[in-house]
Amino acid sequence: MFAKYVFLLVSVLSLQAQCSAQKQKIKIKDDKVKVKTEAAPKSTSVIVPAADQMDKYLPQLHGKNVALLVNHTSIVGKTHLIDTLLKAGINIKVIFGPEHGFRGDAPDGAKIETTADPKTGIPVVSLYGKKNKPSREDLKDIDVMVYDIQDVGTRFYTFISSMQYFMEAALENNIPLIILDRPNPNGFYVDGPVLDTAFRSFVGLQPVPVVYGMTTGEYANMILQQGWLGAAANEAYETLKRVRYRSGARFFQLHVIPVKNYTHKSKYVLPVKPSPNLPDMQSIYWYASTCFFEGTTFSEGRGTAKPFQYIGHPDMPKTMFSFTPKSTQGAPNPKHKDKVCYGYNLSGTTDDVLKKIDNKVQIKYLLDAYKLFPDKANFFGKSIDRLAGTNELAKQIKEGKTEAEIRQSWEPKLSEFKAIRKQYLMYPDFE
């Protein structure tokens, strides 16, 4: 664990035992923060997200002007975090919303306008569309920022990009940031091509694999400590580590409040679907493997009951599984709308799906689809390199490389990432 002298206050504030977790304890001396670790007792209790541990963060919010980056997954029990905080007397000045909007009902990629929450009247600023980062004006008079969104643990799921820009705004404006950690439903393995920074985009900002095996809190601490934030935020953080602060002065701190009883072996079932096209755990598990089809001419199952589980194209062999994408609220204009597509049905029970995935980013369906598709020149689209985080994957498939050869090419950078990842784990690993 990262025993460093820094001005980061990574507050692992759980007073209860985590499942064999490594807890972090903070000792402040001479205006520096020393982080040391100790093993926590084992437990087999129910997993409790940080948001449900209100005693760990409410004291830090009382009497403060609060800004939150949240969506429909930000719940305490069955109640939205916003309603919970307002009932507790917390002064919420502004709400920021990610892709799919604050209420989580906008289609993938839809631009969200800044508005006000009709229920509370609180201003809601979209961080997906015209801007990705809160402005200085947005954060005027804000005393503390809070992030609480359920992620699915894949690099191209854009919530971690929104979180990064939220962190950068906190650093650049010297505002404390609290991250309410949640379990990673795909946190039990690490796999896929590591992003080449030449292919950075909103669906991949950092040199991490497609499946990175970390919770949001672990990931946030890693990108901060590794210096992977934007230049202005990194400079602000380096300045913070040099400056001595008077007692009581406000300055950036990262508080990660941990999940109770979680480990990276946990199979956590999400209580709320994280986005319109991830309606169930089977789609969530397949997403890391079949999202590559977004970068092809194939339907990835949007506009069906099984997005990311149905994969196909009208020109595939008609003896294969068939489905017809239709316009839906989450996919108003899916690829090949109202056309019969032929391809793969990857749906099944949770156990069946997990067995097929086998703790890997499965590319065999992508390879097989390319081999069977008659118009290979038009198989890949412009976004495949952004999704893969490299131009190598499409090139390797076109060259006829085997799955084993492609996987082998991932290994050097995967090994480097795994070594970095180990430094920032707050919970027992799967290995």
C-alpha positions as CSV (number, residue, x, y, z in Angstrom):
1,M,0.0,0.0,0.0
2,F,1.2,3.5,-0.8
3,A,3.1,4.6,2.3
4,K,3.8,8.1,1.1
5,Y,4.0,11.5,2.8
6,V,1.4,13.5,0.9
7,F,-1.3,16.2,1.4
8,L,-3.9,13.6,0.4
9,L,-6.3,12.7,3.2
10,V,-7.5,9.3,2.0
11,S,-10.0,8.8,4.8
12,V,-10.9,5.1,5.0
13,L,-13.5,5.9,7.6
14,S,-15.1,2.6,8.3
15,L,-15.0,1.8,12.1
16,Q,-16.3,-1.7,11.4
17,A,-14.2,-4.7,10.1
18,Q,-13.8,-5.0,6.4
19,C,-13.5,-8.5,4.9
20,S,-9.7,-9.0,5.4
21,A,-9.4,-5.6,3.9
22,Q,-6.4,-3.3,4.3
23,K,-7.7,-0.2,6.1
24,Q,-5.9,3.1,5.9
25,K,-5.2,5.1,9.0
26,I,-4.1,8.7,8.9
27,K,-1.6,10.3,11.2
28,I,-0.9,14.0,10.7
29,K,2.4,15.4,11.8
30,D,4.2,18.6,10.7
31,D,1.4,19.4,8.2
32,K,2.1,16.2,6.3
33,V,-0.1,13.1,6.0
34,K,1.4,9.7,6.6
35,V,-0.7,6.8,5.3
36,K,-0.1,3.4,6.9
37,T,-2.1,0.2,6.6
38,E,-3.2,-2.6,8.9
39,A,-5.1,-5.8,8.1
40,A,-8.8,-5.8,9.0
41,P,-10.6,-8.8,10.4
42,K,-12.4,-11.2,8.1
43,S,-16.1,-10.9,7.8
44,T,-18.9,-12.6,5.8
45,S,-21.5,-9.9,6.4
46,V,-23.7,-8.2,3.9
47,I,-22.0,-5.7,1.6
48,V,-22.8,-2.1,2.6
49,P,-22.0,0.7,0.1
50,A,-20.5,3.9,1.6
51,A,-23.6,5.9,1.0
52,D,-25.5,3.7,3.5
53,Q,-23.0,4.5,6.2
54,M,-24.3,8.0,6.9
55,D,-22.5,8.4,10.2
56,K,-19.2,8.4,8.2
57,Y,-19.9,11.4,6.0
58,L,-22.8,13.5,7.4
59,P,-20.6,15.2,10.0
60,Q,-18.4,16.5,7.1
61,L,-21.4,18.0,5.4
62,H,-23.3,19.7,8.2
63,G,-23.1,23.5,7.9
64,K,-21.4,23.3,4.5
65,N,-22.4,24.3,1.0
66,V,-22.3,21.0,-0.9
67,A,-22.0,20.1,-4.6
68,L,-22.7,16.5,-5.7
69,L,-22.0,14.5,-8.8
70,V,-24.7,11.8,-8.7
71,N,-27.3,10.0,-10.8
72,H,-30.2,7.5,-10.2
73,T,-27.8,4.9,-8.7
74,S,-26.9,7.2,-5.9
75,I,-29.2,5.7,-3.3
76,V,-29.3,5.2,0.4
77,G,-31.4,2.1,0.9
78,K,-34.2,2.8,-1.6
79,T,-34.0,6.6,-1.2
80,H,-32.0,8.9,-3.5
81,L,-29.0,10.5,-1.8
82,I,-30.2,14.0,-2.6
83,D,-33.5,13.4,-0.7
84,T,-31.6,11.7,2.1
85,L,-29.2,14.6,2.5
86,L,-32.0,17.3,2.3
87,K,-33.9,15.4,5.0
88,A,-30.8,15.5,7.2
89,G,-30.6,19.3,6.8
90,I,-27.6,19.3,4.3
91,N,-27.4,22.5,2.2
92,I,-27.1,21.2,-1.4
93,K,-26.2,24.2,-3.7
94,V,-25.7,22.4,-7.0
95,I,-26.1,18.9,-8.5
96,F,-23.9,17.7,-11.4
97,G,-25.1,14.9,-13.7
98,P,-23.0,12.5,-15.9
99,E,-23.9,10.7,-19.1
100,H,-27.6,9.6,-19.1
101,G,-28.4,12.5,-16.9
102,F,-29.1,13.0,-13.2
103,R,-32.1,10.8,-13.4
104,G,-30.3,8.1,-15.6
105,D,-33.0,7.9,-18.3
106,A,-31.3,9.6,-21.3
107,P,-30.0,7.4,-24.2
108,D,-26.3,6.6,-24.6
109,G,-24.5,9.5,-26.0
110,A,-27.4,11.9,-25.7
111,K,-26.4,15.5,-24.9
112,I,-27.9,16.7,-21.6
113,E,-28.9,20.3,-21.0
114,T,-28.3,22.2,-17.7
115,T,-31.6,22.7,-15.9
116,A,-33.1,22.5,-12.4
117,D,-34.3,19.4,-10.5
118,P,-38.1,19.6,-10.7
119,K,-38.5,17.9,-7.3
120,T,-36.2,20.2,-5.3
121,G,-35.5,23.2,-7.5
122,I,-31.8,22.7,-7.1
123,P,-29.7,23.6,-10.1
124,V,-28.6,20.6,-12.2
125,V,-25.5,21.1,-14.3
126,S,-24.7,18.5,-17.0
127,L,-21.2,17.2,-17.3
128,Y,-21.9,15.4,-20.5
129,G,-22.3,17.4,-23.6
130,K,-21.2,21.0,-23.8
131,K,-18.8,20.6,-20.9
132,N,-17.2,17.8,-18.9
133,K,-15.8,19.7,-15.9
134,P,-17.4,22.0,-13.4
135,S,-16.4,25.7,-13.9
136,R,-15.1,28.0,-11.2
137,E,-18.5,29.8,-11.3
138,D,-20.3,26.5,-10.8
139,L,-18.3,25.9,-7.6
140,K,-18.6,29.4,-6.3
141,D,-19.1,29.3,-2.5
142,I,-18.9,25.5,-2.4
143,D,-17.2,24.1,0.7
144,V,-17.2,20.3,-0.1
145,M,-17.8,18.1,-3.2
146,V,-19.3,14.6,-3.1
147,Y,-19.2,11.9,-5.7
148,D,-21.5,8.9,-5.6
149,I,-22.2,6.9,-8.8
150,Q,-22.4,3.1,-9.3
151,D,-19.9,2.1,-11.9
152,V,-19.5,-1.2,-13.8
153,G,-15.7,-1.4,-13.9
154,T,-15.0,-1.0,-17.6
155,R,-12.7,1.6,-19.1
156,F,-15.2,2.8,-21.7
157,Y,-18.1,3.3,-19.3
158,T,-17.9,7.1,-19.0
159,F,-18.6,7.6,-15.3
160,I,-14.9,7.3,-14.4
161,S,-14.1,10.0,-16.9
162,S,-16.7,12.3,-15.3
163,M,-15.2,11.5,-11.9
164,Q,-11.8,12.4,-13.1
165,Y,-12.9,15.8,-14.3
166,F,-14.8,16.3,-11.0
167,M,-11.6,15.5,-9.1
168,E,-9.6,18.0,-11.3
169,A,-12.2,20.7,-10.6
170,A,-11.9,20.0,-6.8
171,L,-8.1,20.3,-7.0
172,E,-8.0,23.4,-9.1
173,N,-10.5,25.1,-6.8
174,N,-8.9,23.7,-3.6
175,I,-12.2,22.1,-2.4
176,P,-12.3,18.8,-0.4
177,L,-13.8,15.9,-2.3
178,I,-15.6,12.9,-0.7
179,I,-16.0,9.8,-2.7
180,L,-18.7,7.4,-1.4
181,D,-17.3,4.1,-2.7
182,R,-19.5,1.3,-4.2
183,P,-18.7,-2.3,-5.2
184,N,-17.4,-3.0,-8.6
185,P,-19.6,-5.7,-10.2
186,N,-16.7,-6.6,-12.5
187,G,-14.0,-6.2,-9.9
188,F,-13.0,-9.9,-9.8
189,Y,-10.6,-9.8,-12.8
190,V,-8.3,-7.6,-14.8
191,D,-8.0,-8.0,-18.6
192,G,-8.0,-6.5,-22.0
193,P,-5.7,-4.1,-24.0
194,V,-4.2,-1.3,-22.0
195,L,-5.0,2.1,-23.4
196,D,-2.3,3.8,-25.5
197,T,-2.5,7.5,-24.4
198,A,-2.4,8.5,-28.1
199,F,-6.0,7.2,-28.2
200,R,-7.3,9.1,-25.2
201,S,-11.0,10.1,-25.3
202,F,-14.0,10.4,-23.0
203,V,-14.4,6.6,-23.3
204,G,-10.8,6.2,-22.1
205,L,-8.6,8.7,-20.4
206,Q,-6.1,6.6,-18.6
207,P,-3.5,3.8,-19.4
208,V,-5.6,1.1,-17.9
209,P,-7.0,-2.1,-19.4
210,V,-10.7,-2.5,-20.5
211,V,-11.4,-4.3,-17.1
212,Y,-9.3,-2.7,-14.4
213,G,-10.5,-4.5,-11.3
214,M,-10.9,-1.5,-8.9
215,T,-13.6,0.3,-7.2
216,T,-14.2,4.0,-7.9
217,G,-12.4,5.0,-4.7
218,E,-9.4,2.8,-5.5
219,Y,-9.3,4.1,-9.0
220,A,-9.5,7.8,-7.9
221,N,-6.6,7.4,-5.5
222,M,-4.5,5.7,-8.2
223,I,-5.0,8.4,-10.9
224,L,-4.3,11.1,-8.3
225,Q,-1.1,9.5,-6.9
226,Q,0.2,8.4,-10.3
227,G,-0.1,12.0,-11.6
228,W,-2.6,10.9,-14.3
229,L,-4.9,13.9,-13.9
230,G,-4.8,17.0,-16.2
231,A,-1.8,19.3,-16.1
232,A,-3.5,22.0,-14.1
233,A,-4.8,19.5,-11.5
234,N,-1.4,17.8,-11.2
235,E,0.3,21.1,-10.7
236,A,-2.2,22.1,-8.0
237,Y,-1.6,18.8,-6.3
238,E,2.2,19.2,-6.4
239,T,1.8,22.7,-4.9
240,L,-0.5,21.3,-2.2
241,K,2.2,18.9,-1.1
242,R,4.7,21.7,-0.7
243,V,2.5,24.3,1.1
244,R,1.9,24.4,4.8
245,Y,-1.7,25.1,5.8
246,R,-2.9,26.9,8.9
247,S,-5.2,25.0,11.1
248,G,-8.8,25.3,9.9
249,A,-7.9,26.4,6.4
250,R,-9.8,24.8,3.6
251,F,-7.8,22.8,1.2
252,F,-8.2,19.9,-1.2
253,Q,-8.4,16.5,0.5
254,L,-9.6,13.2,-1.0
255,H,-11.8,11.3,1.4
256,V,-12.6,7.8,0.2
257,I,-15.3,6.2,2.4
258,P,-15.1,2.5,1.9
259,V,-17.6,-0.2,1.3
260,K,-18.1,-2.6,4.2
261,N,-17.6,-6.3,3.8
262,Y,-16.5,-6.1,0.1
263,T,-13.6,-8.0,-1.5
264,H,-12.5,-8.3,-5.1
265,K,-13.9,-11.9,-5.1
266,S,-17.4,-10.5,-4.4
267,K,-20.2,-11.0,-7.0
268,Y,-22.3,-8.0,-6.2
269,V,-25.7,-7.7,-7.7
270,L,-26.6,-4.1,-8.5
271,P,-29.9,-2.9,-6.9
272,V,-30.5,-0.4,-9.7
273,K,-29.6,-0.8,-13.4
274,P,-26.7,1.6,-14.0
275,S,-27.8,2.8,-17.4
276,P,-30.6,2.2,-19.9
277,N,-28.7,-0.4,-22.0
278,L,-27.3,-2.4,-19.0
279,P,-30.7,-3.7,-17.7
280,D,-29.4,-6.8,-15.9
281,M,-26.3,-8.5,-14.5
282,Q,-25.8,-10.5,-17.7
283,S,-25.5,-7.4,-19.8
284,I,-23.2,-5.9,-17.2
285,Y,-20.9,-8.9,-17.3
286,W,-20.8,-9.1,-21.1
287,Y,-20.4,-5.4,-21.6
288,A,-16.6,-5.4,-21.4
289,S,-16.4,-8.0,-24.2
290,T,-19.2,-7.1,-26.5
291,C,-18.9,-3.3,-26.4
292,F,-16.2,-3.6,-29.0
293,F,-19.1,-4.3,-31.4
294,E,-20.1,-0.6,-31.0
295,G,-17.0,0.0,-33.1
296,T,-18.2,-2.2,-36.0
297,T,-21.2,-2.3,-38.3
298,F,-22.8,-5.0,-36.2
299,S,-25.7,-4.4,-33.8
300,E,-24.6,-4.9,-30.2
301,G,-28.2,-5.6,-29.1
302,R,-29.4,-2.1,-28.4
303,G,-33.1,-1.9,-29.1
304,T,-33.7,-5.4,-27.8
305,A,-34.4,-6.9,-24.3
306,K,-30.8,-8.2,-24.2
307,P,-28.3,-5.4,-25.1
308,F,-24.7,-6.6,-25.3
309,Q,-26.0,-10.2,-25.2
310,Y,-27.5,-10.2,-28.7
311,I,-24.9,-9.5,-31.4
312,G,-25.6,-9.6,-35.1
313,H,-26.0,-8.1,-38.6
314,P,-28.5,-8.6,-41.5
315,D,-25.7,-10.0,-43.7
316,M,-24.6,-12.8,-41.4
317,P,-25.6,-16.4,-42.2
318,K,-29.3,-16.8,-41.8
319,T,-28.9,-20.1,-40.0
320,M,-27.7,-18.2,-37.0
321,F,-29.7,-16.8,-34.1
322,S,-32.0,-13.9,-35.2
323,F,-33.3,-10.8,-33.6
324,T,-34.7,-7.4,-34.7
325,P,-33.6,-4.1,-33.0
326,K,-36.5,-1.7,-32.4
327,S,-36.7,1.9,-31.2
328,T,-36.7,2.0,-27.4
329,Q,-36.4,4.8,-24.8
330,G,-32.8,3.8,-24.1
331,A,-32.0,3.3,-27.8
332,P,-34.3,5.4,-30.0
333,N,-32.3,4.7,-33.2
334,P,-30.3,1.5,-32.8
335,K,-28.2,0.1,-35.6
336,H,-30.2,-1.9,-38.1
337,K,-33.5,-0.7,-36.6
338,D,-36.4,-2.9,-37.7
339,K,-34.1,-5.2,-39.7
340,V,-33.6,-8.9,-38.9
341,C,-30.1,-9.5,-37.7
342,Y,-28.3,-12.8,-37.5
343,G,-25.6,-13.7,-35.1
344,Y,-25.0,-14.6,-31.4
345,N,-27.3,-15.1,-28.4
346,L,-25.0,-14.8,-25.4
347,S,-27.8,-14.6,-22.8
348,G,-28.3,-17.2,-20.1
349,T,-28.3,-17.6,-16.4
350,T,-25.8,-15.6,-14.4
351,D,-23.8,-18.8,-13.8
352,D,-23.8,-19.6,-17.5
353,V,-22.7,-16.1,-18.5
354,L,-19.9,-16.0,-15.9
355,K,-18.7,-19.4,-17.1
356,K,-18.6,-18.2,-20.7
357,I,-16.7,-15.1,-19.8
358,D,-14.3,-17.0,-17.6
359,N,-12.8,-13.8,-16.1
360,K,-11.6,-12.6,-19.4
361,V,-12.4,-9.9,-22.0
362,Q,-13.8,-12.4,-24.6
363,I,-12.8,-11.4,-28.1
364,K,-13.6,-14.8,-29.8
365,Y,-17.0,-13.5,-30.9
366,L,-15.4,-10.4,-32.5
367,L,-12.9,-12.6,-34.3
368,D,-15.6,-15.1,-35.4
369,A,-17.9,-12.3,-36.6
370,Y,-15.1,-10.8,-38.7
371,K,-14.3,-14.2,-40.3
372,L,-18.0,-14.8,-41.2
373,F,-18.9,-11.3,-42.4
374,P,-18.8,-11.0,-46.2
375,D,-17.9,-7.2,-46.4
376,K,-14.7,-7.2,-44.3
377,A,-13.7,-3.7,-45.7
378,N,-16.7,-2.2,-43.9
379,F,-16.6,-4.4,-40.7
380,F,-14.9,-1.9,-38.5
381,G,-16.0,1.7,-37.9
382,K,-14.2,4.8,-36.7
383,S,-14.7,4.3,-33.0
384,I,-13.1,0.8,-32.7
385,D,-9.6,2.3,-31.9
386,R,-11.1,4.6,-29.2
387,L,-13.0,1.7,-27.6
388,A,-10.0,-0.6,-27.7
389,G,-7.6,2.2,-26.6
390,T,-5.3,1.2,-29.4
391,N,-5.2,0.7,-33.2
392,E,-3.6,-2.7,-32.7
393,L,-6.7,-4.7,-32.1
394,A,-8.4,-4.0,-35.4
395,K,-5.1,-4.3,-37.2
396,Q,-4.4,-7.7,-35.6
397,I,-7.9,-9.0,-36.5
398,K,-7.5,-7.9,-40.1
399,E,-4.1,-9.6,-40.2
400,G,-5.7,-12.9,-39.1
401,K,-3.9,-13.1,-35.7
402,T,-5.3,-15.8,-33.4
403,E,-7.0,-15.1,-30.1
404,A,-3.9,-16.5,-28.3
405,E,-1.6,-14.2,-30.2
406,I,-3.7,-11.1,-29.5
407,R,-3.9,-11.9,-25.8
408,Q,-0.2,-12.5,-25.7
409,S,0.4,-9.0,-27.1
410,W,-1.6,-7.5,-24.1
411,E,0.5,-9.2,-21.5
412,P,3.5,-6.8,-21.0
413,K,1.4,-3.7,-20.4
414,L,-1.2,-5.7,-18.4
415,S,1.6,-6.9,-16.1
416,E,2.8,-3.3,-15.6
417,F,-0.7,-2.1,-14.8
418,K,-1.4,-5.0,-12.3
419,A,1.7,-3.9,-10.4
420,I,0.5,-0.3,-10.2
421,R,-3.0,-1.4,-9.3
422,K,-1.8,-3.5,-6.3
423,Q,-0.5,-0.3,-4.6
424,Y,-3.9,1.2,-4.3
425,L,-6.2,-1.6,-3.4
426,M,-8.4,-0.9,-0.3
427,Y,-10.0,-4.4,-0.3
428,P,-8.7,-8.0,-0.4
429,D,-7.8,-9.0,-4.0
430,F,-9.1,-11.9,-6.0
431,E,-5.7,-13.5,-6.2
